[in-house]
Structure formats: structure tokens, C-alpha cells
Amino acid sequence: PNPTDADLVGLAQAGDCASLGQLLERHRPLMLAVAFSILGPGPDAHDAVQDACLLALGRIGQLRDPQAAGPWLSAVVRRTCLN
């Protein structure tokens, strides 16, 4: 069975990098859509998503609601694009 976002967040917060990778890959299309909507399609949007993934790696422990991983990642991308 496929783990839920909450499962993946819990494992990632416990130090499981593979779970974080799976979570980021699951939400990559949404993250790209957010970046494209702000920056347009192209390398800047892809760079913003990559930067957001690195931020998420360092801040996954701060995510209080594991079920809100998608909206949280979208917000990280949005802030990255606006910076």
C-alpha cells in the first residue's frame, strides 16, 4: 500500500531521507505548477522548485500538521519564487 503524506512526513521527521524524497516527488507536479504560475515556464521555475526542496529538507521538522504537506510545500515554493 502507498503511504499517506502523513506517514511520509512522520518518517522524514524521524530522519528517513527516502521518505522525504518520496514526498517531494509526489508533490513535484504541484510545486512546478505553483512556480510556473509565478515565474512562467522555464529554468527559473525549475530552480525555484529545487531551492524549495532544499528548504523543505532543512525544515521538515517544523511541519506541525503532517497531513498538510502539499499546501506547506506549495507555500515554500511560493515564498521561494517571490524571493
TORPA-4810 file (N, C-alpha, C, O; in nm, 3 decimals):
<nodes>
NODE_1_0.083_-0.121_0.000_0.000_0.000_0.000_0.087_0.126_0.000_0.196_0.128_0.056_P
NODE_2_0.035_0.229_-0.064_0.107_0.356_-0.068_0.094_0.428_0.065_-0.016_0.439_0.120_N
NODE_3_0.206_0.477_0.119_0.197_0.553_0.243_0.130_0.688_0.218_0.140_0.745_0.110_P
NODE_4_0.062_0.737_0.319_-0.001_0.869_0.309_0.106_0.977_0.326_0.219_0.949_0.365_T
NODE_5_0.068_1.101_0.295_0.160_1.212_0.320_0.200_1.217_0.467_0.316_1.239_0.500_D
NODE_6_0.101_1.195_0.555_0.129_1.199_0.698_0.231_1.091_0.737_0.319_1.116_0.819_A
NODE_7_0.219_0.972_0.677_0.316_0.866_0.703_0.456_0.909_0.660_0.553_0.894_0.734_D
NODE_8_0.464_0.964_0.539_0.594_1.005_0.485_0.655_1.118_0.567_0.775_1.118_0.592_L
NODE_9_0.573_1.213_0.609_0.623_1.324_0.692_0.677_1.269_0.824_0.786_1.307_0.867_V
NODE_10_0.601_1.181_0.887_0.646_1.124_1.014_0.779_1.052_1.000_0.868_1.068_1.084_G
NODE_11_0.793_0.974_0.895_0.919_0.904_0.871_1.032_1.002_0.840_1.144_0.985_0.889_L
NODE_12_1.002_1.104_0.760_1.104_1.204_0.726_1.148_1.281_0.850_1.266_1.310_0.868_A
NODE_13_1.052_1.314_0.936_1.086_1.386_1.059_1.170_1.300_1.153_1.243_1.351_1.238_Q
NODE_14_1.159_1.167_1.136_1.240_1.075_1.216_1.376_1.048_1.151_1.456_0.969_1.202_A
NODE_15_1.402_1.114_1.037_1.533_1.103_0.974_1.540_1.015_0.851_1.649_0.990_0.800_G
NODE_16_1.427_0.967_0.801_1.426_0.881_0.683_1.427_0.966_0.556_1.323_1.018_0.514_D
NODE_17_1.544_0.981_0.497_1.559_1.066_0.378_1.481_1.012_0.258_1.431_1.091_0.177_C
NODE_18_1.471_0.881_0.246_1.397_0.823_0.133_1.250_0.863_0.138_1.189_0.887_0.034_A
NODE_19_1.194_0.871_0.258_1.054_0.913_0.271_1.036_1.058_0.231_0.936_1.094_0.168_S
NODE_20_1.131_1.142_0.267_1.124_1.282_0.225_1.133_1.291_0.074_1.060_1.367_0.011_L
NODE_21_1.223_1.213_0.015_1.234_1.211_-0.131_1.105_1.168_-0.198_1.065_1.225_-0.299_G
NODE_22_1.040_1.068_-0.141_0.913_1.020_-0.196_0.805_1.128_-0.184_0.725_1.147_-0.276_Q
NODE_23_0.803_1.197_-0.072_0.706_1.305_-0.050_0.728_1.417_-0.152_0.632_1.466_-0.212_L
NODE_24_0.853_1.457_-0.170_0.884_1.565_-0.264_0.850_1.524_-0.407_0.797_1.605_-0.484_L
NODE_25_0.879_1.401_-0.442_0.848_1.354_-0.577_0.698_1.350_-0.600_0.650_1.383_-0.709_E
NODE_26_0.624_1.310_-0.500_0.477_1.305_-0.509_0.421_1.444_-0.537_0.326_1.458_-0.614_R
NODE_27_0.478_1.546_-0.475_0.423_1.681_-0.486_0.495_1.768_-0.589_0.461_1.885_-0.606_H
NODE_28_0.594_1.712_-0.657_0.669_1.789_-0.755_0.580_1.852_-0.863_0.601_1.969_-0.896_R
NODE_29_0.481_1.780_-0.920_0.397_1.845_-1.022_0.323_1.969_-0.969_0.314_2.071_-1.038_P
NODE_30_0.272_1.961_-0.847_0.205_2.076_-0.786_0.305_2.189_-0.760_0.274_2.306_-0.784_L
NODE_31_0.422_2.153_-0.712_0.524_2.254_-0.685_0.565_2.325_-0.814_0.583_2.447_-0.815_M
NODE_32_0.581_2.249_-0.923_0.614_2.310_-1.052_0.501_2.399_-1.101_0.526_2.506_-1.156_L
NODE_33_0.376_2.357_-1.082_0.262_2.438_-1.124_0.262_2.572_-1.051_0.234_2.676_-1.112_A
NODE_34_0.292_2.570_-0.922_0.298_2.695_-0.845_0.410_2.784_-0.900_0.390_2.903_-0.921_V
NODE_35_0.526_2.725_-0.921_0.640_2.803_-0.972_0.611_2.858_-1.111_0.642_2.974_-1.140_A
NODE_36_0.550_2.777_-1.198_0.516_2.825_-1.333_0.416_2.939_-1.327_0.424_3.033_-1.407_F
NODE_37_0.322_2.933_-1.232_0.220_3.038_-1.224_0.280_3.172_-1.182_0.225_3.277_-1.212_S
NODE_38_0.393_3.168_-1.113_0.457_3.291_-1.066_0.568_3.336_-1.160_0.578_3.455_-1.192_I
NODE_39_0.651_3.242_-1.204_0.770_3.275_-1.282_0.758_3.244_-1.431_0.844_3.284_-1.510_L
NODE_40_0.652_3.171_-1.469_0.641_3.125_-1.607_0.724_2.998_-1.624_0.812_2.969_-1.543_G
NODE_41_0.695_2.923_-1.730_0.771_2.800_-1.751_0.915_2.833_-1.789_0.941_2.930_-1.861_P
NODE_42_1.006_2.753_-1.741_1.146_2.775_-1.775_1.238_2.741_-1.660_1.196_2.692_-1.556_G
NODE_43_1.365_2.768_-1.682_1.466_2.727_-1.584_1.452_2.795_-1.447_1.484_2.734_-1.345_P
NODE_44_1.404_2.919_-1.443_1.388_2.986_-1.314_1.287_2.913_-1.226_1.306_2.900_-1.105_D
NODE_45_1.179_2.865_-1.287_1.078_2.791_-1.211_1.134_2.659_-1.159_1.110_2.622_-1.044_A
NODE_46_1.209_2.591_-1.243_1.270_2.465_-1.201_1.372_2.488_-1.088_1.380_2.410_-0.994_H
NODE_47_1.449_2.597_-1.099_1.544_2.631_-0.993_1.472_2.661_-0.862_1.518_2.622_-0.755_D
NODE_48_1.360_2.731_-0.871_1.283_2.764_-0.751_1.232_2.638_-0.682_1.235_2.628_-0.559_A
NODE_49_1.186_2.541_-0.761_1.139_2.415_-0.703_1.255_2.342_-0.636_1.240_2.287_-0.527_V
NODE_50_1.370_2.340_-0.702_1.487_2.276_-0.643_1.525_2.344_-0.511_1.554_2.277_-0.412_Q
NODE_51_1.526_2.477_-0.511_1.558_2.550_-0.388_1.455_2.520_-0.279_1.491_2.505_-0.162_D
NODE_52_1.328_2.512_-0.317_1.223_2.482_-0.220_1.242_2.342_-0.162_1.216_2.320_-0.043_A
NODE_53_1.285_2.247_-0.244_1.311_2.112_-0.195_1.423_2.113_-0.091_1.415_2.043_0.010_C
NODE_54_1.526_2.191_-0.116_1.635_2.201_-0.020_1.588_2.265_0.111_1.628_2.223_0.219_L
NODE_55_1.504_2.367_0.099_1.447_2.429_0.219_1.361_2.329_0.296_1.368_2.322_0.419_L
NODE_56_1.281_2.253_0.224_1.195_2.153_0.288_1.279_2.049_0.361_1.242_2.004_0.469_A
NODE_57_1.391_2.012_0.303_1.482_1.916_0.367_1.524_1.966_0.504_1.526_1.890_0.601_L
NODE_58_1.557_2.094_0.512_1.602_2.150_0.639_1.491_2.184_0.736_1.514_2.197_0.856_G
NODE_59_1.369_2.199_0.684_1.259_2.247_0.769_1.147_2.146_0.790_1.044_2.181_0.849_R
NODE_60_1.163_2.024_0.743_1.055_1.926_0.756_1.015_1.906_0.903_0.900_1.876_0.932_I
NODE_61_1.108_1.923_0.992_1.079_1.908_1.134_0.985_2.015_1.188_0.926_1.998_1.294_G
NODE_62_0.971_2.125_1.116_0.884_2.235_1.159_0.740_2.218_1.114_0.652_2.293_1.157_Q
NODE_63_0.715_2.120_1.027_0.579_2.098_0.978_0.496_2.036_1.089_0.518_1.922_1.128_L
NODE_64_0.399_2.113_1.140_0.320_2.068_1.255_0.206_1.974_1.217_0.171_1.885_1.293_R
NODE_65_0.150_1.995_1.098_0.038_1.912_1.054_0.082_1.826_0.937_0.082_1.872_0.823_D
NODE_66_0.121_1.702_0.963_0.173_1.616_0.856_0.077_1.596_0.740_0.121_1.567_0.628_P
NODE_67_-0.052_1.611_0.763_-0.149_1.596_0.655_-0.151_1.718_0.563_-0.211_1.713_0.455_Q
NODE_68_-0.086_1.826_0.603_-0.083_1.949_0.523_0.047_1.962_0.444_0.088_2.074_0.411_A
NODE_69_0.111_1.851_0.413_0.239_1.855_0.343_0.228_1.925_0.208_0.313_2.006_0.173_A
NODE_70_0.123_1.895_0.130_0.107_1.956_-0.001_0.094_2.108_0.005_0.169_2.178_-0.062_G
NODE_71_0.002_2.160_0.085_-0.009_2.305_0.097_0.119_2.369_0.154_0.157_2.479_0.114_P
NODE_72_0.184_2.300_0.246_0.309_2.352_0.304_0.416_2.363_0.196_0.484_2.465_0.186_W
NODE_73_0.432_2.257_0.115_0.531_2.261_0.008_0.497_2.368_-0.095_0.587_2.435_-0.147_L
NODE_74_0.370_2.385_-0.125_0.328_2.491_-0.217_0.366_2.628_-0.163_0.411_2.715_-0.238_S
NODE_75_0.347_2.647_-0.033_0.382_2.775_0.029_0.533_2.798_0.026_0.578_2.911_0.006_A
NODE_76_0.611_2.693_0.047_0.757_2.706_0.041_0.799_2.747_-0.101_0.884_2.834_-0.117_V
NODE_77_0.740_2.686_-0.201_0.771_2.722_-0.340_0.730_2.867_-0.367_0.806_2.944_-0.428_V
NODE_78_0.611_2.904_-0.322_0.562_3.040_-0.345_0.659_3.143_-0.285_0.695_3.241_-0.350_R
NODE_79_0.700_3.119_-0.159_0.794_3.212_-0.094_0.929_3.214_-0.169_0.989_3.320_-0.186_R
NODE_80_0.973_3.099_-0.213_1.100_3.092_-0.288_1.091_3.172_-0.417_1.184_3.245_-0.450_T
NODE_81_0.981_3.159_-0.488_0.963_3.232_-0.613_0.960_3.383_-0.590_1.017_3.459_-0.667_C
NODE_82_0.893_3.423_-0.484_0.878_3.567_-0.457_1.008_3.630_-0.406_1.027_3.751_-0.417_L
NODE_83_1.095_3.547_-0.351_1.226_3.597_-0.307_1.316_3.607_-0.426_1.432_3.647_-0.413_N
</nodes>
